[in-house]
Amino acid sequence: MRVVIQRVSSAGVVVAGEQIAAIDGGLLVLLGVETGDSEAAADYLAEKTAGLRIFEDGAGKMNLSVLEGSGEVLVVSQFTLLADCRKGRRPGFSAAAIPEIAEPLCDYFVTRLKALGVVVQTGRFRADMAVSLVNDGPVTILLDSSKTF
């Protein structure tokens, strides 16, 4: 499971011309589920995401997490995070979990974030989404459960 976490001052998702999610600050989390991923990997990444201290405190140091009142989280599923570009010019996606496996794990990740006390909005699984964001910092963090779990 891979997540790209971006600290944002705003982010939103539009599907078929309708805005389905929007946050005014916090984290945009792009989530890719890999074949073989488990709820344990989702637990680990949800806890890491919720506790990641990438917001500034009163002294201007990155010392606060989203749990400490630093905004909401917008989770967007993105299988292209599992792209394999080692051969040729066309990415391969064979490492990405099939939708019947990936969608419940995405939902589980969101449920875990909420259980940790995070306010969460989501994109729409398998939809063609227009994702907008204003990266704050910029701060962008990549977490991969196969490398950290």
Chimera marker file (.cmm) of the C-alpha trace (Angstrom):
<marker_set name="trace">
<marker id="1" x="0.000" y="0.000" z="0.000" r="1" g="1" b="0" radius="0.5"/>
<marker id="2" x="1.348" y="3.393" z="-0.931" r="1" g="1" b="0" radius="0.5"/>
<marker id="3" x="0.247" y="6.836" z="0.149" r="1" g="1" b="0" radius="0.5"/>
<marker id="4" x="1.358" y="10.203" z="-1.071" r="1" g="1" b="0" radius="0.5"/>
<marker id="5" x="0.595" y="12.762" z="1.626" r="1" g="1" b="0" radius="0.5"/>
<marker id="6" x="0.491" y="16.434" z="0.746" r="1" g="1" b="0" radius="0.5"/>
<marker id="7" x="0.038" y="19.185" z="3.296" r="1" g="1" b="0" radius="0.5"/>
<marker id="8" x="-2.503" y="21.492" z="1.692" r="1" g="1" b="0" radius="0.5"/>
<marker id="9" x="-4.139" y="24.824" z="2.347" r="1" g="1" b="0" radius="0.5"/>
<marker id="10" x="-7.080" y="23.565" z="0.262" r="1" g="1" b="0" radius="0.5"/>
<marker id="11" x="-8.050" y="20.533" z="-1.813" r="1" g="1" b="0" radius="0.5"/>
<marker id="12" x="-11.127" y="19.235" z="-3.553" r="1" g="1" b="0" radius="0.5"/>
<marker id="13" x="-12.563" y="16.584" z="-5.841" r="1" g="1" b="0" radius="0.5"/>
<marker id="14" x="-14.983" y="17.085" z="-8.720" r="1" g="1" b="0" radius="0.5"/>
<marker id="15" x="-16.751" y="14.158" z="-10.438" r="1" g="1" b="0" radius="0.5"/>
<marker id="16" x="-18.896" y="14.734" z="-13.538" r="1" g="1" b="0" radius="0.5"/>
<marker id="17" x="-18.970" y="18.482" z="-12.890" r="1" g="1" b="0" radius="0.5"/>
<marker id="18" x="-20.098" y="18.104" z="-9.260" r="1" g="1" b="0" radius="0.5"/>
<marker id="19" x="-17.858" y="18.911" z="-6.299" r="1" g="1" b="0" radius="0.5"/>
<marker id="20" x="-18.067" y="15.867" z="-4.035" r="1" g="1" b="0" radius="0.5"/>
<marker id="21" x="-15.405" y="16.797" z="-1.468" r="1" g="1" b="0" radius="0.5"/>
<marker id="22" x="-13.475" y="19.858" z="-0.327" r="1" g="1" b="0" radius="0.5"/>
<marker id="23" x="-11.230" y="20.745" z="2.589" r="1" g="1" b="0" radius="0.5"/>
<marker id="24" x="-9.826" y="24.085" z="3.728" r="1" g="1" b="0" radius="0.5"/>
<marker id="25" x="-6.478" y="22.883" z="4.963" r="1" g="1" b="0" radius="0.5"/>
<marker id="26" x="-5.032" y="19.634" z="6.171" r="1" g="1" b="0" radius="0.5"/>
<marker id="27" x="-3.825" y="16.660" z="4.165" r="1" g="1" b="0" radius="0.5"/>
<marker id="28" x="-4.546" y="15.336" z="0.710" r="1" g="1" b="0" radius="0.5"/>
<marker id="29" x="-3.829" y="11.599" z="0.778" r="1" g="1" b="0" radius="0.5"/>
<marker id="30" x="-3.493" y="9.704" z="-2.494" r="1" g="1" b="0" radius="0.5"/>
<marker id="31" x="-3.882" y="5.990" z="-1.728" r="1" g="1" b="0" radius="0.5"/>
<marker id="32" x="-2.796" y="3.058" z="-3.872" r="1" g="1" b="0" radius="0.5"/>
<marker id="33" x="-3.582" y="-0.529" z="-2.889" r="1" g="1" b="0" radius="0.5"/>
<marker id="34" x="-1.193" y="-3.251" z="-4.031" r="1" g="1" b="0" radius="0.5"/>
<marker id="35" x="-1.895" y="-6.935" z="-4.574" r="1" g="1" b="0" radius="0.5"/>
<marker id="36" x="-1.262" y="-8.681" z="-1.254" r="1" g="1" b="0" radius="0.5"/>
<marker id="37" x="-2.001" y="-5.650" z="0.929" r="1" g="1" b="0" radius="0.5"/>
<marker id="38" x="-3.867" y="-6.269" z="4.169" r="1" g="1" b="0" radius="0.5"/>
<marker id="39" x="-5.816" y="-4.503" z="6.884" r="1" g="1" b="0" radius="0.5"/>
<marker id="40" x="-2.609" y="-4.543" z="8.943" r="1" g="1" b="0" radius="0.5"/>
<marker id="41" x="-0.881" y="-2.426" z="6.290" r="1" g="1" b="0" radius="0.5"/>
<marker id="42" x="-3.875" y="-0.061" z="6.232" r="1" g="1" b="0" radius="0.5"/>
<marker id="43" x="-3.780" y="0.182" z="10.052" r="1" g="1" b="0" radius="0.5"/>
<marker id="44" x="-0.089" y="1.051" z="9.976" r="1" g="1" b="0" radius="0.5"/>
<marker id="45" x="-0.456" y="3.697" z="7.271" r="1" g="1" b="0" radius="0.5"/>
<marker id="46" x="-3.578" y="5.219" z="8.853" r="1" g="1" b="0" radius="0.5"/>
<marker id="47" x="-1.771" y="5.600" z="12.179" r="1" g="1" b="0" radius="0.5"/>
<marker id="48" x="1.305" y="7.034" z="10.450" r="1" g="1" b="0" radius="0.5"/>
<marker id="49" x="-0.814" y="9.460" z="8.440" r="1" g="1" b="0" radius="0.5"/>
<marker id="50" x="-2.812" y="10.653" z="11.449" r="1" g="1" b="0" radius="0.5"/>
<marker id="51" x="0.276" y="11.075" z="13.614" r="1" g="1" b="0" radius="0.5"/>
<marker id="52" x="2.672" y="12.533" z="11.061" r="1" g="1" b="0" radius="0.5"/>
<marker id="53" x="4.032" y="15.767" z="12.531" r="1" g="1" b="0" radius="0.5"/>
<marker id="54" x="4.215" y="17.978" z="9.439" r="1" g="1" b="0" radius="0.5"/>
<marker id="55" x="2.295" y="21.048" z="10.603" r="1" g="1" b="0" radius="0.5"/>
<marker id="56" x="4.044" y="24.003" z="12.195" r="1" g="1" b="0" radius="0.5"/>
<marker id="57" x="3.724" y="24.782" z="15.876" r="1" g="1" b="0" radius="0.5"/>
<marker id="58" x="3.883" y="28.263" z="17.407" r="1" g="1" b="0" radius="0.5"/>
<marker id="59" x="7.667" y="28.311" z="16.975" r="1" g="1" b="0" radius="0.5"/>
<marker id="60" x="7.415" y="27.530" z="13.255" r="1" g="1" b="0" radius="0.5"/>
<marker id="61" x="8.707" y="23.956" z="13.597" r="1" g="1" b="0" radius="0.5"/>
<marker id="62" x="7.028" y="20.949" z="12.020" r="1" g="1" b="0" radius="0.5"/>
<marker id="63" x="5.783" y="19.510" z="15.269" r="1" g="1" b="0" radius="0.5"/>
<marker id="64" x="2.006" y="19.044" z="14.992" r="1" g="1" b="0" radius="0.5"/>
<marker id="65" x="-0.136" y="16.346" z="13.400" r="1" g="1" b="0" radius="0.5"/>
<marker id="66" x="-3.527" y="16.628" z="11.755" r="1" g="1" b="0" radius="0.5"/>
<marker id="67" x="-4.930" y="15.222" z="15.015" r="1" g="1" b="0" radius="0.5"/>
<marker id="68" x="-3.832" y="18.379" z="16.814" r="1" g="1" b="0" radius="0.5"/>
<marker id="69" x="-6.349" y="20.568" z="15.018" r="1" g="1" b="0" radius="0.5"/>
<marker id="70" x="-4.436" y="21.086" z="11.802" r="1" g="1" b="0" radius="0.5"/>
<marker id="71" x="-7.347" y="20.424" z="9.468" r="1" g="1" b="0" radius="0.5"/>
<marker id="72" x="-9.083" y="17.589" z="7.687" r="1" g="1" b="0" radius="0.5"/>
<marker id="73" x="-7.932" y="14.770" z="5.441" r="1" g="1" b="0" radius="0.5"/>
<marker id="74" x="-9.108" y="14.196" z="1.890" r="1" g="1" b="0" radius="0.5"/>
<marker id="75" x="-8.445" y="10.596" z="0.767" r="1" g="1" b="0" radius="0.5"/>
<marker id="76" x="-8.404" y="9.843" z="-2.947" r="1" g="1" b="0" radius="0.5"/>
<marker id="77" x="-7.847" y="6.327" z="-4.282" r="1" g="1" b="0" radius="0.5"/>
<marker id="78" x="-5.213" y="6.234" z="-7.012" r="1" g="1" b="0" radius="0.5"/>
<marker id="79" x="-4.108" y="2.906" z="-8.479" r="1" g="1" b="0" radius="0.5"/>
<marker id="80" x="-1.521" y="4.678" z="-10.659" r="1" g="1" b="0" radius="0.5"/>
<marker id="81" x="0.715" y="4.971" z="-7.576" r="1" g="1" b="0" radius="0.5"/>
<marker id="82" x="1.533" y="1.311" z="-8.262" r="1" g="1" b="0" radius="0.5"/>
<marker id="83" x="2.777" y="2.002" z="-11.803" r="1" g="1" b="0" radius="0.5"/>
<marker id="84" x="5.807" y="0.028" z="-12.929" r="1" g="1" b="0" radius="0.5"/>
<marker id="85" x="7.807" y="2.110" z="-15.401" r="1" g="1" b="0" radius="0.5"/>
<marker id="86" x="10.990" y="0.034" z="-15.484" r="1" g="1" b="0" radius="0.5"/>
<marker id="87" x="10.415" y="-1.350" z="-18.975" r="1" g="1" b="0" radius="0.5"/>
<marker id="88" x="9.413" y="0.621" z="-22.029" r="1" g="1" b="0" radius="0.5"/>
<marker id="89" x="7.448" y="3.827" z="-21.963" r="1" g="1" b="0" radius="0.5"/>
<marker id="90" x="4.030" y="2.547" z="-21.029" r="1" g="1" b="0" radius="0.5"/>
<marker id="91" x="3.429" y="2.047" z="-17.299" r="1" g="1" b="0" radius="0.5"/>
<marker id="92" x="2.272" y="-1.362" z="-16.126" r="1" g="1" b="0" radius="0.5"/>
<marker id="93" x="-0.268" y="-1.704" z="-13.347" r="1" g="1" b="0" radius="0.5"/>
<marker id="94" x="-0.131" y="-5.413" z="-12.594" r="1" g="1" b="0" radius="0.5"/>
<marker id="95" x="0.955" y="-4.694" z="-8.991" r="1" g="1" b="0" radius="0.5"/>
<marker id="96" x="-2.263" y="-2.787" z="-8.276" r="1" g="1" b="0" radius="0.5"/>
<marker id="97" x="-4.924" y="-4.770" z="-6.456" r="1" g="1" b="0" radius="0.5"/>
<marker id="98" x="-8.089" y="-5.570" z="-8.374" r="1" g="1" b="0" radius="0.5"/>
<marker id="99" x="-10.997" y="-3.222" z="-7.568" r="1" g="1" b="0" radius="0.5"/>
<marker id="100" x="-12.863" y="-5.894" z="-5.566" r="1" g="1" b="0" radius="0.5"/>
<marker id="101" x="-9.886" y="-6.059" z="-3.178" r="1" g="1" b="0" radius="0.5"/>
<marker id="102" x="-8.744" y="-2.425" z="-3.362" r="1" g="1" b="0" radius="0.5"/>
<marker id="103" x="-12.052" y="-0.712" z="-2.650" r="1" g="1" b="0" radius="0.5"/>
<marker id="104" x="-12.715" y="-2.449" z="0.708" r="1" g="1" b="0" radius="0.5"/>
<marker id="105" x="-9.120" y="-1.707" z="1.796" r="1" g="1" b="0" radius="0.5"/>
<marker id="106" x="-9.526" y="1.961" z="0.826" r="1" g="1" b="0" radius="0.5"/>
<marker id="107" x="-12.750" y="2.067" z="2.839" r="1" g="1" b="0" radius="0.5"/>
<marker id="108" x="-11.002" y="0.357" z="5.743" r="1" g="1" b="0" radius="0.5"/>
<marker id="109" x="-8.152" y="2.922" z="5.647" r="1" g="1" b="0" radius="0.5"/>
<marker id="110" x="-10.728" y="5.738" z="5.836" r="1" g="1" b="0" radius="0.5"/>
<marker id="111" x="-12.562" y="3.991" z="8.693" r="1" g="1" b="0" radius="0.5"/>
<marker id="112" x="-9.294" y="3.655" z="10.629" r="1" g="1" b="0" radius="0.5"/>
<marker id="113" x="-8.475" y="7.349" z="10.145" r="1" g="1" b="0" radius="0.5"/>
<marker id="114" x="-11.927" y="8.278" z="11.447" r="1" g="1" b="0" radius="0.5"/>
<marker id="115" x="-11.521" y="5.922" z="14.423" r="1" g="1" b="0" radius="0.5"/>
<marker id="116" x="-8.290" y="7.761" z="15.269" r="1" g="1" b="0" radius="0.5"/>
<marker id="117" x="-10.248" y="11.027" z="15.447" r="1" g="1" b="0" radius="0.5"/>
<marker id="118" x="-9.466" y="12.449" z="12.004" r="1" g="1" b="0" radius="0.5"/>
<marker id="119" x="-12.149" y="14.311" z="10.049" r="1" g="1" b="0" radius="0.5"/>
<marker id="120" x="-12.110" y="12.640" z="6.615" r="1" g="1" b="0" radius="0.5"/>
<marker id="121" x="-13.633" y="13.297" z="3.222" r="1" g="1" b="0" radius="0.5"/>
<marker id="122" x="-13.105" y="11.082" z="0.194" r="1" g="1" b="0" radius="0.5"/>
<marker id="123" x="-13.055" y="10.967" z="-3.545" r="1" g="1" b="0" radius="0.5"/>
<marker id="124" x="-15.120" y="8.350" z="-5.392" r="1" g="1" b="0" radius="0.5"/>
<marker id="125" x="-13.556" y="4.964" z="-6.047" r="1" g="1" b="0" radius="0.5"/>
<marker id="126" x="-13.141" y="4.134" z="-9.789" r="1" g="1" b="0" radius="0.5"/>
<marker id="127" x="-14.490" y="7.539" z="-10.849" r="1" g="1" b="0" radius="0.5"/>
<marker id="128" x="-12.793" y="9.921" z="-13.239" r="1" g="1" b="0" radius="0.5"/>
<marker id="129" x="-11.922" y="12.612" z="-10.700" r="1" g="1" b="0" radius="0.5"/>
<marker id="130" x="-10.594" y="16.135" z="-11.086" r="1" g="1" b="0" radius="0.5"/>
<marker id="131" x="-8.472" y="16.647" z="-7.980" r="1" g="1" b="0" radius="0.5"/>
<marker id="132" x="-7.376" y="20.171" z="-7.120" r="1" g="1" b="0" radius="0.5"/>
<marker id="133" x="-4.983" y="21.211" z="-4.398" r="1" g="1" b="0" radius="0.5"/>
<marker id="134" x="-2.822" y="24.005" z="-3.122" r="1" g="1" b="0" radius="0.5"/>
<marker id="135" x="0.250" y="22.329" z="-1.641" r="1" g="1" b="0" radius="0.5"/>
<marker id="136" x="1.311" y="24.157" z="1.519" r="1" g="1" b="0" radius="0.5"/>
<marker id="137" x="5.069" y="24.394" z="1.874" r="1" g="1" b="0" radius="0.5"/>
<marker id="138" x="5.316" y="22.468" z="-0.366" r="1" g="1" b="0" radius="0.5"/>
<marker id="139" x="5.284" y="19.405" z="1.860" r="1" g="1" b="0" radius="0.5"/>
<marker id="140" x="4.894" y="16.012" z="0.173" r="1" g="1" b="0" radius="0.5"/>
<marker id="141" x="5.619" y="12.688" z="1.906" r="1" g="1" b="0" radius="0.5"/>
<marker id="142" x="5.612" y="9.190" z="0.395" r="1" g="1" b="0" radius="0.5"/>
<marker id="143" x="4.857" y="6.176" z="2.608" r="1" g="1" b="0" radius="0.5"/>
<marker id="144" x="5.017" y="2.596" z="1.350" r="1" g="1" b="0" radius="0.5"/>
<marker id="145" x="3.885" y="-0.185" z="3.670" r="1" g="1" b="0" radius="0.5"/>
<marker id="146" x="6.171" y="-2.696" z="1.952" r="1" g="1" b="0" radius="0.5"/>
<marker id="147" x="9.182" y="-0.588" z="2.934" r="1" g="1" b="0" radius="0.5"/>
<marker id="148" x="8.083" y="0.584" z="6.361" r="1" g="1" b="0" radius="0.5"/>
<marker id="149" x="5.772" y="-2.087" z="7.716" r="1" g="1" b="0" radius="0.5"/>
<link id1="1" id2="2" r="1" g="1" b="0" radius="0.2"/>
<link id1="2" id2="3" r="1" g="1" b="0" radius="0.2"/>
<link id1="3" id2="4" r="1" g="1" b="0" radius="0.2"/>
<link id1="4" id2="5" r="1" g="1" b="0" radius="0.2"/>
<link id1="5" id2="6" r="1" g="1" b="0" radius="0.2"/>
<link id1="6" id2="7" r="1" g="1" b="0" radius="0.2"/>
<link id1="7" id2="8" r="1" g="1" b="0" radius="0.2"/>
<link id1="8" id2="9" r="1" g="1" b="0" radius="0.2"/>
<link id1="9" id2="10" r="1" g="1" b="0" radius="0.2"/>
<link id1="10" id2="11" r="1" g="1" b="0" radius="0.2"/>
<link id1="11" id2="12" r="1" g="1" b="0" radius="0.2"/>
<link id1="12" id2="13" r="1" g="1" b="0" radius="0.2"/>
<link id1="13" id2="14" r="1" g="1" b="0" radius="0.2"/>
<link id1="14" id2="15" r="1" g="1" b="0" radius="0.2"/>
<link id1="15" id2="16" r="1" g="1" b="0" radius="0.2"/>
<link id1="16" id2="17" r="1" g="1" b="0" radius="0.2"/>
<link id1="17" id2="18" r="1" g="1" b="0" radius="0.2"/>
<link id1="18" id2="19" r="1" g="1" b="0" radius="0.2"/>
<link id1="19" id2="20" r="1" g="1" b="0" radius="0.2"/>
<link id1="20" id2="21" r="1" g="1" b="0" radius="0.2"/>
<link id1="21" id2="22" r="1" g="1" b="0" radius="0.2"/>
<link id1="22" id2="23" r="1" g="1" b="0" radius="0.2"/>
<link id1="23" id2="24" r="1" g="1" b="0" radius="0.2"/>
<link id1="24" id2="25" r="1" g="1" b="0" radius="0.2"/>
<link id1="25" id2="26" r="1" g="1" b="0" radius="0.2"/>
<link id1="26" id2="27" r="1" g="1" b="0" radius="0.2"/>
<link id1="27" id2="28" r="1" g="1" b="0" radius="0.2"/>
<link id1="28" id2="29" r="1" g="1" b="0" radius="0.2"/>
<link id1="29" id2="30" r="1" g="1" b="0" radius="0.2"/>
<link id1="30" id2="31" r="1" g="1" b="0" radius="0.2"/>
<link id1="31" id2="32" r="1" g="1" b="0" radius="0.2"/>
<link id1="32" id2="33" r="1" g="1" b="0" radius="0.2"/>
<link id1="33" id2="34" r="1" g="1" b="0" radius="0.2"/>
<link id1="34" id2="35" r="1" g="1" b="0" radius="0.2"/>
<link id1="35" id2="36" r="1" g="1" b="0" radius="0.2"/>
<link id1="36" id2="37" r="1" g="1" b="0" radius="0.2"/>
<link id1="37" id2="38" r="1" g="1" b="0" radius="0.2"/>
<link id1="38" id2="39" r="1" g="1" b="0" radius="0.2"/>
<link id1="39" id2="40" r="1" g="1" b="0" radius="0.2"/>
<link id1="40" id2="41" r="1" g="1" b="0" radius="0.2"/>
<link id1="41" id2="42" r="1" g="1" b="0" radius="0.2"/>
<link id1="42" id2="43" r="1" g="1" b="0" radius="0.2"/>
<link id1="43" id2="44" r="1" g="1" b="0" radius="0.2"/>
<link id1="44" id2="45" r="1" g="1" b="0" radius="0.2"/>
<link id1="45" id2="46" r="1" g="1" b="0" radius="0.2"/>
<link id1="46" id2="47" r="1" g="1" b="0" radius="0.2"/>
<link id1="47" id2="48" r="1" g="1" b="0" radius="0.2"/>
<link id1="48" id2="49" r="1" g="1" b="0" radius="0.2"/>
<link id1="49" id2="50" r="1" g="1" b="0" radius="0.2"/>
<link id1="50" id2="51" r="1" g="1" b="0" radius="0.2"/>
<link id1="51" id2="52" r="1" g="1" b="0" radius="0.2"/>
<link id1="52" id2="53" r="1" g="1" b="0" radius="0.2"/>
<link id1="53" id2="54" r="1" g="1" b="0" radius="0.2"/>
<link id1="54" id2="55" r="1" g="1" b="0" radius="0.2"/>
<link id1="55" id2="56" r="1" g="1" b="0" radius="0.2"/>
<link id1="56" id2="57" r="1" g="1" b="0" radius="0.2"/>
<link id1="57" id2="58" r="1" g="1" b="0" radius="0.2"/>
<link id1="58" id2="59" r="1" g="1" b="0" radius="0.2"/>
<link id1="59" id2="60" r="1" g="1" b="0" radius="0.2"/>
<link id1="60" id2="61" r="1" g="1" b="0" radius="0.2"/>
<link id1="61" id2="62" r="1" g="1" b="0" radius="0.2"/>
<link id1="62" id2="63" r="1" g="1" b="0" radius="0.2"/>
<link id1="63" id2="64" r="1" g="1" b="0" radius="0.2"/>
<link id1="64" id2="65" r="1" g="1" b="0" radius="0.2"/>
<link id1="65" id2="66" r="1" g="1" b="0" radius="0.2"/>
<link id1="66" id2="67" r="1" g="1" b="0" radius="0.2"/>
<link id1="67" id2="68" r="1" g="1" b="0" radius="0.2"/>
<link id1="68" id2="69" r="1" g="1" b="0" radius="0.2"/>
<link id1="69" id2="70" r="1" g="1" b="0" radius="0.2"/>
<link id1="70" id2="71" r="1" g="1" b="0" radius="0.2"/>
<link id1="71" id2="72" r="1" g="1" b="0" radius="0.2"/>
<link id1="72" id2="73" r="1" g="1" b="0" radius="0.2"/>
<link id1="73" id2="74" r="1" g="1" b="0" radius="0.2"/>
<link id1="74" id2="75" r="1" g="1" b="0" radius="0.2"/>
<link id1="75" id2="76" r="1" g="1" b="0" radius="0.2"/>
<link id1="76" id2="77" r="1" g="1" b="0" radius="0.2"/>
<link id1="77" id2="78" r="1" g="1" b="0" radius="0.2"/>
<link id1="78" id2="79" r="1" g="1" b="0" radius="0.2"/>
<link id1="79" id2="80" r="1" g="1" b="0" radius="0.2"/>
<link id1="80" id2="81" r="1" g="1" b="0" radius="0.2"/>
<link id1="81" id2="82" r="1" g="1" b="0" radius="0.2"/>
<link id1="82" id2="83" r="1" g="1" b="0" radius="0.2"/>
<link id1="83" id2="84" r="1" g="1" b="0" radius="0.2"/>
<link id1="84" id2="85" r="1" g="1" b="0" radius="0.2"/>
<link id1="85" id2="86" r="1" g="1" b="0" radius="0.2"/>
<link id1="86" id2="87" r="1" g="1" b="0" radius="0.2"/>
<link id1="87" id2="88" r="1" g="1" b="0" radius="0.2"/>
<link id1="88" id2="89" r="1" g="1" b="0" radius="0.2"/>
<link id1="89" id2="90" r="1" g="1" b="0" radius="0.2"/>
<link id1="90" id2="91" r="1" g="1" b="0" radius="0.2"/>
<link id1="91" id2="92" r="1" g="1" b="0" radius="0.2"/>
<link id1="92" id2="93" r="1" g="1" b="0" radius="0.2"/>
<link id1="93" id2="94" r="1" g="1" b="0" radius="0.2"/>
<link id1="94" id2="95" r="1" g="1" b="0" radius="0.2"/>
<link id1="95" id2="96" r="1" g="1" b="0" radius="0.2"/>
<link id1="96" id2="97" r="1" g="1" b="0" radius="0.2"/>
<link id1="97" id2="98" r="1" g="1" b="0" radius="0.2"/>
<link id1="98" id2="99" r="1" g="1" b="0" radius="0.2"/>
<link id1="99" id2="100" r="1" g="1" b="0" radius="0.2"/>
<link id1="100" id2="101" r="1" g="1" b="0" radius="0.2"/>
<link id1="101" id2="102" r="1" g="1" b="0" radius="0.2"/>
<link id1="102" id2="103" r="1" g="1" b="0" radius="0.2"/>
<link id1="103" id2="104" r="1" g="1" b="0" radius="0.2"/>
<link id1="104" id2="105" r="1" g="1" b="0" radius="0.2"/>
<link id1="105" id2="106" r="1" g="1" b="0" radius="0.2"/>
<link id1="106" id2="107" r="1" g="1" b="0" radius="0.2"/>
<link id1="107" id2="108" r="1" g="1" b="0" radius="0.2"/>
<link id1="108" id2="109" r="1" g="1" b="0" radius="0.2"/>
<link id1="109" id2="110" r="1" g="1" b="0" radius="0.2"/>
<link id1="110" id2="111" r="1" g="1" b="0" radius="0.2"/>
<link id1="111" id2="112" r="1" g="1" b="0" radius="0.2"/>
<link id1="112" id2="113" r="1" g="1" b="0" radius="0.2"/>
<link id1="113" id2="114" r="1" g="1" b="0" radius="0.2"/>
<link id1="114" id2="115" r="1" g="1" b="0" radius="0.2"/>
<link id1="115" id2="116" r="1" g="1" b="0" radius="0.2"/>
<link id1="116" id2="117" r="1" g="1" b="0" radius="0.2"/>
<link id1="117" id2="118" r="1" g="1" b="0" radius="0.2"/>
<link id1="118" id2="119" r="1" g="1" b="0" radius="0.2"/>
<link id1="119" id2="120" r="1" g="1" b="0" radius="0.2"/>
<link id1="120" id2="121" r="1" g="1" b="0" radius="0.2"/>
<link id1="121" id2="122" r="1" g="1" b="0" radius="0.2"/>
<link id1="122" id2="123" r="1" g="1" b="0" radius="0.2"/>
<link id1="123" id2="124" r="1" g="1" b="0" radius="0.2"/>
<link id1="124" id2="125" r="1" g="1" b="0" radius="0.2"/>
<link id1="125" id2="126" r="1" g="1" b="0" radius="0.2"/>
<link id1="126" id2="127" r="1" g="1" b="0" radius="0.2"/>
<link id1="127" id2="128" r="1" g="1" b="0" radius="0.2"/>
<link id1="128" id2="129" r="1" g="1" b="0" radius="0.2"/>
<link id1="129" id2="130" r="1" g="1" b="0" radius="0.2"/>
<link id1="130" id2="131" r="1" g="1" b="0" radius="0.2"/>
<link id1="131" id2="132" r="1" g="1" b="0" radius="0.2"/>
<link id1="132" id2="133" r="1" g="1" b="0" radius="0.2"/>
<link id1="133" id2="134" r="1" g="1" b="0" radius="0.2"/>
<link id1="134" id2="135" r="1" g="1" b="0" radius="0.2"/>
<link id1="135" id2="136" r="1" g="1" b="0" radius="0.2"/>
<link id1="136" id2="137" r="1" g="1" b="0" radius="0.2"/>
<link id1="137" id2="138" r="1" g="1" b="0" radius="0.2"/>
<link id1="138" id2="139" r="1" g="1" b="0" radius="0.2"/>
<link id1="139" id2="140" r="1" g="1" b="0" radius="0.2"/>
<link id1="140" id2="141" r="1" g="1" b="0" radius="0.2"/>
<link id1="141" id2="142" r="1" g="1" b="0" radius="0.2"/>
<link id1="142" id2="143" r="1" g="1" b="0" radius="0.2"/>
<link id1="143" id2="144" r="1" g="1" b="0" radius="0.2"/>
<link id1="144" id2="145" r="1" g="1" b="0" radius="0.2"/>
<link id1="145" id2="146" r="1" g="1" b="0" radius="0.2"/>
<link id1="146" id2="147" r="1" g="1" b="0" radius="0.2"/>
<link id1="147" id2="148" r="1" g="1" b="0" radius="0.2"/>
<link id1="148" id2="149" r="1" g="1" b="0" radius="0.2"/>
</marker_set>
